[in-house]
Every structure is written in structure tokens, then in C-alpha cells.
Amino acid sequence: MTPSTAPARVTGWRITGLFWDEHEPCLVASHPDRADRSLPLPRGQELRLALTGPRACVGLWDQRQGRRLCERPLPAGTNSQCPACAEQDRGKQLARDAYVDERTYLLYLAWFGPELVKVGMTAAERGRARLLEQGALWSVTLAQGPLTAVREAERAIRRAALATEQVRLTRKLTALERLDEAARDQAGDDLSRVRERALQSGLLDRVQVLSDQVQDHTAVFSLTVPTPLAPFHHRLDPAAPLEGARLVGQVRAVWGRVLIVDLPGRPEPLVADARLLSGYRLGPAPTAPHALPTRAHTPDTGETHDQIGLF
């Protein structure tokens, strides 16, 4: 490994992600020699983040040992782990059937917008945290059971084209902009229809079917329906490095792992995928935004225009 590519020793506090529990989101920073620190992100929370580089892999989380930071450098983007850590990540191992888990799992449907119903699974002990991490606006829990049986039911529903196993963030954002008063009723109808078809087709025969009601998560995200996301807003550029950027503002909402922030002196909010922040070290708290690589988002067309360093 050449000197230019050799990883530097991990020092200082590094953002390792935005996480949800049953009730609220928080931005977590990790240190190689100290316990993690969490910044709760309720509506109205002041943000003062100075991002310094180089960006590095966030490492691995261990239930007993906590966070083990990694030193390998990472380019800008939503990926927060290097290939070696991603290979060892327990969640990613589960996704590719490379790990056997004895816990009870839940099978759920998540609604993100018209024609955007996702089927997924989560460990029962996590409650609704997985749904909140994904930004599910409405959801329903279909069944529970061991990992293998729940996985088979999930894939059967996907193969029957009743729901998808993945919805990209860009599609979620587009749907969020267009939600209207009818969304609540439509979400309930869509989720109930998929549930009934899965039951009638025998896709849930090997799991324990649950009689859960449709759950509304919009209030937890501090989103209002209609118009949960302003049609005119700025988005953090996913391809631009954030070293040297200063994010100063007030939290308007946290939806999944997306921060919606009001910036001082700007009528339009900033929409920031928090995965883009992961891996950067934290410097002294700034007083004003600076060098944020953003794109102005235009409604309807969805066009964006680069405005690097506008704020």
C-alpha cells in the first residue's frame, strides 16, 4: 500500500450514522477510546456540525463490544463501510443468507406512496425501529416466525409481484412531495389488499399470521399530510465530498435517515441523506453554514441544479 492510500490512525469523534429507537432519531458519533455520543434530533433541534476529513469507514457494531471504528478511507457517497467491513457486517450477512439467527422475526409491509409497497423483515426485538429507519409512512405487520420461514414468505410475496423488496430513496422522495389528503386512506387500502392476497394465495402458511392494524408513522417523523415535503428545496449532493462543510440549521423533520433542515436566511429547507455525513470527523461547532454542496430541486420535473458552496 502506498503512502497516499495508507489509512491513517482513527482519531477524534467521527459521525457513524443516524439511528432510530422506538421513539426518536439520533445522530451518533463514535470515538476509538470512548463511549458513543448521541445527539437527539427532535423537531426544532439546533444543528452545528463541522465536517473534517478524510472520510473513513464507520467500521462494525458489536452487541457486546460496541463500535469498532475502521481506518480505511472512503469516497463520498451513501456507502459508509469499506468492502472488508461490509463483508463482516451482521445485517448484510443476514441479507445474503450467510448468517443463521435464532431470534424471532417479523414480516411487514411498508407504504411509501401510491404503488410503492415494500415487503421486509426485522427482528421482533427491534420493534418498529427498522420501519422508521426506512421512512415507512404507514405499515402493517403480517406475521412472525423463525428467520427461514419469514424469509421464504418475504420472497414469495415479492415473486408474486404483490410488493417489492427495495424502494430507492429518489422514488420515496418523489412520492413524499406528492402526498395529498387521500394518502392515509390509500395507504390503508393498499396494505390491506396486499395482505388479503398473500393470505388467500397461501403465502403465509408457514408463519404465524398476526392481526396487526395499519400503523401511521407520519407524526413520529414530524411530517404533515398533505405536503410533507416542500416542493422547492435543496438536496445535499450525493457525489460531492463534504470535507470542510459546515451544516448549521434547525431540524424541521427526520424521515427515515433523511434530515430536513431549515437553514438560516433561506426559505427552502435542505434535504440531506444522513448516510452522506457518516465517516467524517467532527470539528469545533460552527456558527454559520459553509461550503455545503447542494442541488436546487425543482418540483414536477424533479430537475436539480448544482449550487456547490452556496451556503
Salt bridges, closest charged atoms under 4 A:
GLU87 OE2 - ARG96 NH2 3.54
ASP97 OD1 - ARG151 NE 3.25
ASP97 OD2 - ARG155 NH2 2.66
ASP101 OD2 - ARG103 NH2 2.67
GLU125 OE2 - ARG103 NH1 3.00
GLU133 OE2 - ARG126 NH2 2.50
GLU133 OE1 - ARG130 NH1 3.72
GLU133 OE1 - ARG257 NH2 3.68
GLU152 OE1 - ARG206 NH1 2.35
GLU154 OE1 - ARG151 NH1 3.27
GLU165 OE1 - ARG158 NE 2.79
GLU177 OE2 - ARG235 NH2 2.79
GLU177 OE2 - HIS297 NE2 2.81
ASP190 OD1 - ARG193 NH2 3.02
ASP216 OD2 - ARG184 NE 3.26
ASP237 OD1 - ARG295 NH2 3.35
ASP262 OD1 - ARG252 NH2 2.55
GLU268 OE1 - HIS234 NE2 3.53
GLU268 OE1 - ARG266 NH2 3.50
ASP273 OD2 - ARG275 NH2 2.65
ASP306 OD1 - ARG295 NE 3.01
